[in-house]
Amino acid sequence: MALAFLENVKEVTTLILFISCVIYRRQLKLTKWKRKLTKGEMAMYLITSITIPIYALAYLMIMFGVE
């Protein structure tokens, strides 16, 4: 029972992290239109731009049971 609860908490926190990543990428995109991004902001923009589709694809593959 406790293990199932912890797995549910893990799934919820992963979802929250994913949503936060999407929101942060959108904020960086809006900032990019207003001014030039710093090196750190550009690195985060590139990292989130790459990881969001990879995570979504991996999650769908796990959900549909593709091996």
N, C-alpha and C positions, 0 to 999 in steps of 0.2 A: 504494500500500500504506500509506504513512504517512498519507495523507489519510483513508483508511477507518478506520485506527486512531484518529485524532483525532476523527472523527465518532462512533465508538463511545464514546470517553471522554466526549465532550460529552453523549451520551444517558444514560450512567451518572450523570454529575454532575447532570443535570437530574432524573433519578429520585430521587437522594439529596436534592436540594433540595426536591422535592415531598413526599417522606416526612417530612423534617424539618419542613416547614411544617405538615403534618397533625398531627404529634406536638406541636408548639408550640401549635397552636390547641387541642388537647385539654387541654394543661397550663393554658392560659389559662382554658378553660371550667371546669376543676376549681377553679382559684384564684378564679374569679368566684363560685362557690358558697360559698366560705369567707369571702371578704371583698370589699369593693368594689374594682374595678380602678382603677389610676391612669390618668391621661389617656393616657400612652404605651402602657400595656397595653391599654386600650380601643381605641386606634387600631389596634394590631397585631391585636387580636381581630377588628375589623371588616374590616380589609384582608385577613386570611387567610380570613375567612368568605366574602368576595366572590371572591377570586382562585382558591381551590381548585376550585369548580365551573366557573368560566370556563376554567381551564387544562384540567381534565378534558374538558370539552366540546370545546375546540379540539383537543386531542390525538386524541379520537375522530373528529372530522371529518377531520383529516389522515390518520389511520390508514385510514379507510374511503374516502378520496378524494373527499369532498364538496366541491364548488366553490362 
